[in-house]
Amino acid sequence: MTENLPSLSELDLALVNALQINPRAPWTELAKALDIDAATVARRWERLRTAGHAWVTAYPFGGSGAGALIEIDCAPGQAGAVAELLSADPHAVTVEHAAGGRDLLITAMATSFGALSRYIVDRLGTIPGITATRAHLVTRSYTEGSVWRLTSLNRSQQEALAASRRSALGGSQHLPEYAELVTAIGENGRMSLSELAETLGVSVNTASRRLNRLLESGRLVLRCDLTRSLSGSPVAVTFFGTVSPEHLDSTARELAKLPEIRQCLGLAGPQNLIATVWVSSLVDAQDLEVRLASSLPHLRIADRAVALRAVKLMGRLLDPDGRAIGFVPMNLWA
């Protein structure tokens, strides 16, 4: 664990776990699940949020958008400057220093394949200090960070919170119409409806209706994150794998069920499956790889990238200890 950071209490971890399940749950619901009073819940969350230890982000997902994981090589001594420059880009939603054959690993998102192509070619191709890039284009998401959970709550607590959350119906809500809303709520997924309405210049009812439509459609995702070093799983490793096409879906679905998996994506390229795991140590990462070789016979791990330092996580700017210190709106329509 990072020496500069205190450990979180069991109640703090339980609160984060509760908000992972239902990020916009009222304080009264959270209090009931945690068996404490609502004022204590609100006060503890504000302390966590203000300290940069935990936060709720909202971001666009699915639809006609496009994404890529991009490996970046930098000139000697330039990785820090390049990472800082990229972290200001709304399309570079996650930026990490990484070991194992690349200097940086970033996640890029755009509203279309054409927009993503322009970002990779026209933006990354002109940044001083970048010597090479390797883009892995996403074809399908099997799981991502909003699904990852702590295990601080018991089953009945989890079920109670899950039952009160609206389910994603997979509708066809058109995101660009709500680009302003997506951008407005991005930094604080728990933003009140009155504050959201004031920001958008609409009534509270209109803001509520638009937000609920987006959440129901699955085109807007809410995610509660916490400082990785305080999660009990401080080491992040991204595995680049290959699977024969006929076994890709079944292998990826099984892989996505594992509790260590933060992200599992299908890719177009030499490696067609990528998975990011959070584990307690590098030894655990190696042990997990051994287990994968045994349980998923069609998967071949071709490469591994160990995160050395996260600079940005889904728009959230992080300090060297992983605390949230700012936010770059994920305005993919910019």
Residue pairs with C-beta under 8 A, 6 or more apart in sequence:
1 7
1 229
1 230
1 234
2 229
2 234
2 321
2 322
4 321
5 53
5 227
5 229
5 230
5 321
5 322
5 323
7 230
8 16
8 48
8 53
8 226
8 230
10 152
11 34
11 36
11 44
12 44
12 48
12 53
12 54
13 150
13 152
14 34
14 152
14 153
14 157
15 30
15 34
15 41
15 44
15 45
15 48
16 48
16 54
16 150
16 152
16 224
16 226
17 149
17 150
17 151
17 152
17 153
17 158
18 25
18 30
18 33
18 34
18 153
18 157
18 161
19 25
19 30
19 45
19 54
19 56
19 224
20 146
20 148
20 149
20 150
20 223
20 224
21 149
21 153
21 158
21 161
21 162
21 165
22 29
22 30
22 161
22 162
22 164
22 165
23 56
23 189
23 190
23 222
23 223
23 224
24 56
24 189
24 190
24 222
25 33
25 161
25 164
25 165
27 38
27 39
27 41
27 42
28 38
29 161
29 164
30 38
30 41
30 161
31 37
31 38
31 40
31 41
32 160
33 153
33 157
33 160
33 161
34 41
34 157
45 54
48 54
48 226
49 55
51 323
52 227
52 319
52 323
52 324
52 325
53 226
53 227
53 230
53 323
53 324
54 224
54 225
54 226
54 227
55 188
55 224
55 225
55 226
55 316
55 324
56 188
56 189
56 190
56 222
56 223
56 224
56 225
57 186
57 187
57 189
57 222
57 223
57 225
57 314
57 315
57 316
58 182
58 185
58 186
58 188
58 189
58 220
58 221
58 222
58 223
59 93
59 182
59 186
59 220
59 221
59 223
59 314
59 315
59 330
60 109
60 175
60 182
60 219
60 220
60 221
60 330
60 332
61 141
61 144
61 218
61 219
61 220
61 221
62 141
62 218
62 219
63 174
63 175
63 219
64 111
64 112
65 109
65 110
65 111
65 112
65 175
65 332
66 109
66 110
66 111
66 112
66 113
66 115
66 116
66 137
66 138
67 107
67 108
67 109
67 110
67 116
67 137
67 138
67 265
68 107
68 108
68 116
68 120
68 135
68 136
68 137
68 138
69 105
69 106
69 107
69 108
69 135
69 136
69 138
69 238
69 265
69 267
69 274
70 105
70 106
70 107
70 108
70 120
70 124
70 133
70 134
70 135
70 136
71 98
71 101
71 102
71 104
71 105
71 133
71 134
71 135
71 136
71 305
72 82
72 102
72 103
72 104
72 105
72 106
72 124
72 130
72 132
72 133
73 102
73 103
73 130
73 131
73 132
73 133
74 82
74 103
74 104
74 129
74 130
74 131
75 129
75 130
75 131
78 128
78 129
78 130
79 97
79 103
79 104
79 129
81 129
82 103
82 104
82 127
82 129
82 130
83 95
83 97
83 104
83 311
84 311
85 127
86 92
86 95
86 104
86 106
86 127
86 312
87 95
87 311
87 312
87 317
87 328
88 328
89 119
89 123
89 328
90 315
90 328
90 329
90 330
90 331
90 332
90 334
91 108
91 109
91 110
91 115
91 116
91 119
91 123
91 332
92 106
92 107
92 108
92 312
93 107
93 108
93 109
93 312
93 314
93 315
93 330
94 106
94 107
94 310
94 312
94 313
94 314
95 104
95 106
95 310
95 311
95 312
96 104
96 105
96 106
96 236
96 307
96 308
96 309
96 310
96 311
96 312
97 103
97 104
97 307
97 308
97 309
97 310
97 311
98 104
98 105
98 238
98 305
98 306
98 307
98 308
99 305
99 306
99 308
100 303
100 304
100 305
100 306
101 303
101 305
102 134
102 305
105 238
105 305
105 307
108 116
108 119
108 120
108 135
109 116
109 330
109 332
110 116
110 118
110 119
110 332
111 175
111 176
111 332
111 333
115 332
116 137
120 133
120 135
124 130
124 133
125 133
136 240
136 267
136 268
136 269
136 271
136 274
137 267
137 268
137 269
138 265
138 266
138 267
138 268
139 265
139 266
139 267
139 268
139 272
140 252
140 265
140 266
141 263
141 264
141 265
141 266
142 252
142 253
142 255
142 256
142 264
142 265
142 266
143 256
143 261
143 263
143 264
144 221
144 262
144 263
144 264
144 265
145 223
145 225
145 262
145 263
145 314
146 221
146 222
146 223
148 261
148 262
148 278
149 259
150 226
150 231
150 232
151 259
153 161
166 212
166 215
166 216
167 216
168 215
168 216
168 217
168 218
169 216
169 217
169 218
170 217
170 218
171 213
171 216
171 217
171 218
171 219
172 217
173 213
173 214
173 216
173 217
173 219
175 182
175 214
175 219
175 220
176 333
178 210
178 213
178 214
178 220
179 331
179 333
180 200
181 196
181 200
181 207
181 210
181 211
181 214
182 214
182 220
182 330
183 329
183 330
183 331
184 191
184 196
184 199
184 200
185 191
185 196
185 211
185 220
186 315
186 327
186 329
186 330
187 315
187 327
187 329
189 222
189 223
189 224
191 199
193 204
193 207
193 208
193 211
194 204
196 207
196 211
197 203
197 204
197 206
197 207
200 206
200 207
200 210
202 210
211 220
214 220
215 222
223 314
225 313
225 314
225 316
227 321
227 322
227 323
227 324
228 234
228 236
228 278
228 310
228 322
229 321
229 322
230 322
231 278
232 280
233 260
233 278
233 279
233 280
234 278
234 280
235 278
235 279
235 280
235 281
235 282
235 284
235 285
235 306
235 307
236 262
236 276
236 277
236 278
236 306
236 307
236 310
237 276
237 277
237 279
237 282
237 285
237 304
237 305
237 306
237 307
238 274
238 275
238 276
238 277
238 304
238 305
238 307
239 274
239 275
239 276
239 277
239 289
239 292
239 301
239 303
239 304
240 271
240 273
240 274
240 301
240 302
240 303
240 304
240 305
241 271
241 272
241 273
241 274
241 275
241 299
241 300
241 301
241 302
242 270
242 271
242 272
242 273
242 299
242 300
242 302
243 251
243 252
243 272
243 273
243 298
243 299
243 300
244 298
245 272
247 298
248 266
248 272
248 273
250 298
251 273
251 296
251 298
251 299
252 264
252 266
252 273
254 295
254 296
255 261
255 264
255 273
255 275
255 292
255 296
255 299
256 264
258 277
258 288
260 277
260 278
260 279
260 288
261 275
261 276
261 277
262 276
262 277
262 278
263 274
263 275
263 276
264 273
264 274
264 275
264 276
265 273
265 274
265 275
266 272
266 273
267 273
267 274
270 302
271 302
271 303
273 299
277 285
277 288
279 285
279 288
282 306
285 304
285 306
289 301
289 304
292 299
292 301
293 299
293 301
309 320
310 318
310 322
311 317
311 318
312 318
312 328
314 330
315 327
315 328
315 329
315 330
316 324
316 326
316 327
317 324
317 325
317 326
317 327
317 328
318 324
318 325
319 325
